Amino acid sequence: MNITAKIPDALYQQVEALAKRENISIEQLVTIALSAQVSAWMTKDYIEEKAERGSWDKFQQVLKKVHDVEPEPDDRL
């Protein structure tokens, strides 16, 4: 499928330079970038849907079951 889009010259120049630097075509770079952004939007939507089904009260109940202990030495900040 082909898509035609108008983008600012400055953005095109950045895309062109990045594609050259990464030794890939502009088409490949745009496909990768678009795929990454669509994935991020879909992940955001998925998390929001999960959050709507969640319950803060149930979360607090589960946390109350966790023992209050110091973390292992390797887990400390």
Backbone bond lengths (Angstrom), bond angles and torsions (degrees), N, CA, C in turn:
res aa  C-N    CA-C-N  psi(-1)  N-CA   C-N-CA  omega(-1)  CA-C   N-CA-C  phi
1 M - - - 1.447 - - 1.524 108.91 -
2 N 1.276 116.53 141.27 1.461 121.89 178.26 1.515 109.60 -109.10
3 I 1.321 114.97 142.45 1.461 122.21 176.18 1.523 107.34 -128.09
4 T 1.301 115.86 134.07 1.456 120.97 174.76 1.521 107.47 -110.01
5 A 1.314 115.71 128.00 1.464 119.73 -179.14 1.517 109.49 -138.74
6 K 1.309 115.70 142.79 1.457 120.88 175.39 1.527 107.33 -94.93
7 I 1.323 115.32 126.74 1.463 120.03 177.85 1.523 108.30 -130.21
8 P 1.311 116.80 155.64 1.465 119.68 179.24 1.533 111.31 -60.78
9 D 1.312 115.48 147.28 1.468 120.96 179.95 1.526 111.56 -55.74
10 A 1.315 116.83 -41.33 1.469 120.34 -178.31 1.528 110.93 -61.69
11 L 1.319 117.41 -40.47 1.461 120.58 178.34 1.519 110.43 -67.01
12 Y 1.321 116.73 -42.53 1.463 120.01 178.27 1.527 110.87 -59.73
13 Q 1.310 116.56 -41.97 1.464 119.93 179.24 1.528 111.33 -62.71
14 Q 1.332 116.27 -38.89 1.473 119.91 177.12 1.526 110.62 -65.18
15 V 1.326 116.33 -44.03 1.466 121.22 179.31 1.525 109.91 -62.46
16 E 1.300 116.25 -44.98 1.462 121.24 -179.63 1.528 110.66 -60.89
17 A 1.321 116.76 -45.81 1.471 120.90 -179.18 1.529 110.79 -65.40
18 L 1.324 116.94 -42.10 1.460 120.58 -179.47 1.524 111.23 -66.24
19 A 1.314 116.87 -42.06 1.466 120.80 177.90 1.529 110.46 -61.15
20 K 1.314 115.79 -42.34 1.468 119.86 178.80 1.523 110.12 -64.28
21 R 1.325 116.62 -44.97 1.465 121.37 179.99 1.527 111.57 -60.97
22 E 1.341 116.87 -39.29 1.461 121.97 -178.52 1.522 112.66 -86.28
23 N 1.323 115.86 -2.01 1.467 122.78 179.12 1.530 111.54 58.31
24 I 1.339 115.28 44.59 1.465 121.87 175.30 1.521 108.17 -131.79
25 S 1.318 115.74 164.65 1.460 118.98 179.04 1.526 109.98 -75.81
26 I 1.317 115.17 159.67 1.463 120.39 175.70 1.526 109.07 -60.22
27 E 1.319 116.96 -39.71 1.469 120.70 178.67 1.532 110.99 -59.56
28 Q 1.333 117.02 -43.60 1.463 120.05 178.49 1.525 110.97 -63.48
29 L 1.316 116.22 -43.85 1.459 120.24 -179.12 1.525 111.23 -62.10
30 V 1.328 116.67 -45.24 1.461 120.88 -179.88 1.530 109.94 -64.37
31 T 1.324 117.62 -39.87 1.460 121.22 178.39 1.526 110.67 -63.03
32 I 1.326 116.87 -44.66 1.471 120.91 178.73 1.531 110.44 -63.04
33 A 1.314 116.67 -46.39 1.462 120.63 -178.19 1.526 111.65 -64.39
34 L 1.323 116.42 -43.16 1.461 120.56 179.24 1.524 110.62 -65.39
35 S 1.310 116.67 -41.73 1.460 121.33 178.60 1.525 110.93 -61.26
36 A 1.320 116.64 -44.50 1.462 120.73 179.89 1.523 111.24 -63.00
37 Q 1.324 116.91 -42.19 1.466 119.95 -178.77 1.519 111.43 -68.80
38 V 1.333 117.47 -42.91 1.465 120.91 178.55 1.530 109.42 -61.44
39 S 1.318 116.47 -42.43 1.462 121.21 178.18 1.527 110.64 -60.66
40 A 1.319 117.59 -42.80 1.467 121.20 179.06 1.526 110.89 -62.97
41 W 1.330 117.23 -43.17 1.467 120.33 178.65 1.524 111.16 -63.85
42 M 1.343 116.33 -41.35 1.457 119.63 -179.12 1.528 110.72 -67.67
43 T 1.321 116.81 -37.71 1.462 120.83 177.42 1.522 110.15 -64.14
44 K 1.318 116.57 -42.75 1.469 121.05 178.00 1.524 110.13 -59.78
45 D 1.333 116.37 -45.72 1.465 120.39 178.96 1.523 110.87 -61.79
46 Y 1.341 117.19 -41.85 1.457 121.93 -179.86 1.525 110.92 -62.56
47 I 1.323 116.46 -44.55 1.464 120.61 -179.76 1.525 110.35 -65.80
48 E 1.321 116.91 -40.71 1.466 119.71 178.45 1.526 111.10 -63.44
49 E 1.337 117.13 -40.55 1.466 120.30 177.72 1.518 110.95 -63.38
50 K 1.333 117.41 -42.76 1.465 121.68 177.89 1.529 110.29 -63.11
51 A 1.322 116.57 -41.09 1.461 120.68 -178.74 1.526 111.06 -64.29
52 E 1.329 117.05 -36.36 1.464 120.07 179.22 1.527 111.66 -64.46
53 R 1.337 116.54 -30.76 1.460 120.40 180.00 1.518 111.77 -84.85
54 G 1.327 116.93 -13.37 1.458 121.31 -177.00 1.521 111.92 -76.69
55 S 1.311 114.59 167.38 1.460 121.13 179.61 1.524 108.78 -133.25
56 W 1.316 115.86 122.12 1.459 120.87 178.38 1.528 109.80 -62.69
57 D 1.320 117.61 -39.62 1.474 120.94 -179.95 1.528 110.90 -62.88
58 K 1.327 117.66 -43.69 1.471 120.35 178.44 1.529 110.64 -64.60
59 F 1.317 116.47 -38.65 1.458 120.93 177.75 1.526 110.16 -60.71
60 Q 1.326 116.43 -45.17 1.464 120.58 179.27 1.532 111.02 -63.50
61 Q 1.326 117.56 -38.26 1.466 121.39 178.19 1.531 110.62 -62.12
62 V 1.307 116.68 -42.17 1.467 120.35 178.57 1.516 110.51 -65.70
63 L 1.326 117.71 -42.13 1.462 120.55 179.43 1.526 111.82 -61.93
64 K 1.301 117.37 -33.08 1.467 120.54 179.54 1.524 111.65 -64.57
65 K 1.318 117.55 -22.69 1.463 121.73 179.94 1.530 112.54 -79.77
66 V 1.331 116.68 -14.02 1.462 121.20 -177.77 1.519 108.71 -81.11
67 H 1.330 115.54 129.55 1.466 120.66 179.70 1.525 109.96 -68.71
68 D 1.308 116.17 141.48 1.460 122.46 179.94 1.528 108.01 -88.43
69 V 1.326 116.17 92.20 1.462 121.89 -179.38 1.518 109.12 -128.96
70 E 1.311 114.85 157.34 1.455 120.56 176.97 1.525 109.16 -69.86
71 P 1.325 118.26 146.07 1.465 119.99 178.41 1.529 110.65 -71.15
72 E 1.324 114.84 159.14 1.455 120.60 175.61 1.531 108.10 -61.64
73 P 1.319 118.34 153.66 1.467 120.70 -178.13 1.539 113.29 -54.07
74 D 1.344 117.43 -37.75 1.469 119.95 -179.44 1.523 112.81 -72.89
75 D 1.326 117.67 -15.21 1.463 121.23 -178.56 1.515 113.00 -97.23
76 R 1.302 117.64 -1.26 1.474 120.48 -178.05 1.522 110.75 -81.43
77 L 1.315 114.19 149.07 1.467 119.11 178.10 1.508 110.57 -82.66
